[in-house]
Amino acid sequence: MPEPIVIFEDNHCIAVVKPWNMLVQGDITGDAALIDWVKDWVKQKYAKPGNVFIGLLHRIDRPAGGIVLFARTSKAASRLSEQFRTGTIAKRYLAVLHGEPPPEDELVDYLLKDHERNTAINVSSHVSGSKEARLRYRVVAAGGGGLSLVEVDLITGRPHQIRVQMSSRGWPLCGDLKYGAPKALAGRNIALFSAMLEFDHPVTKERIRLLAEPPGDEYPWKLLQQRA
């Protein structure tokens, strides 16, 4: 597994590009988690004794990759968490889909979490326990084999949201066997990458825009070479 990459860091927050198939936070598997890697990185860089505070603000799915933002102080954690709650943080993903969706659209659904199976179901209309899911997408490239590269702007942030909303329309993400992809990708990755995160700095209030891209020389990300 590649190492995470720090792309932004100051006294208040730190942003890291998570490799595919790395947990953001530890679970019962005991596998390596990004938050622990970040704590070790800060501890070593600043030769800090004892425990290091790193505030968890959000997650991306284990088989996905891309930008994850953490807080370095409790005050920053509180302020950034509020931005996530109120939707003032902008998040854009890149995804490679099977199929050819319309050039752009806004998708609105209701998703119901199945905790036993760790999946979500698109129930189309509101039922007890379901939550509204909204996203906007734009097709930016098309490749052989009926694949499409899309940019996705999340309006809400539900578990597995992009994966479920796309697959329920017949456009499963490459490699996403859980939601209908016909075959796995190397390493059991899925073709989903958190490529942009924009937030108001918790102290300076400056608008910070962070960008990253998946490796364009690997399948199916070779579609990036055709990106508009």
C-alpha positions, 0 to 999 in steps of 0.5 A: 500500500502506498504511503499517505501524502500530506498536502496541507498542514499548519498549527490548526489542521492537516489534510492528507491524501489517503491511499486506497484500501486504508481505513480512516479510523480503526475498526475491529480488523485492527488494520492500519488507520489513517488517523494513527498515521497522521498522529505518528507523522505529527509526533515525529515532525515536531518531536512531540512527547506523549499523545498527539491530538488529531480530530476526526472530522469526516471519513471516506470509504475504505476502498476509495482514495483521496483527500481527508481533512483532520483538525489539530486542535479541539477548537479547530475540530469544533469549527470545522465539524460545524462546517461539515454539518452546515454544508459550507465545506465543498467536496468534489470526487472523481469516479469512473462508472460503467455506463454512459450517463447523461452529460450532467444532472442533479440526483436526489434520492432517499438512502436507507442504511443497512447496518448488518450488511454495511450497505445502503439502499436507494428507496427513492422516496422517504421512508422511516429511517431514510435520509435525503441524498443529493449530488451533482455530476458532470461527465468529463471523459468517456473511454472504451468499454462503455466507461465514463469519468465523472466529477461529482459535487456532494451536496449531502454526505451520506454513507456510500452515497455516490456508490448507491446513487450511481449504481441504482441508475445502472452506472456502478463504479468500476471495481465496486462489487458491493454495488454491482460492478462486473469485476474487481480492480487490482487491490479490491479498490473502487474507482472513487477519489476525493479530488477537491475539498474546500473549507474556511480556515478555522482561525484565519477564515481564509477559504482554502481549496485543496486539490489532488488527482489519482494516478492517471497511468493506472486503469481505469484512471487513464480516462483522466488523460482525456479529461475535458 
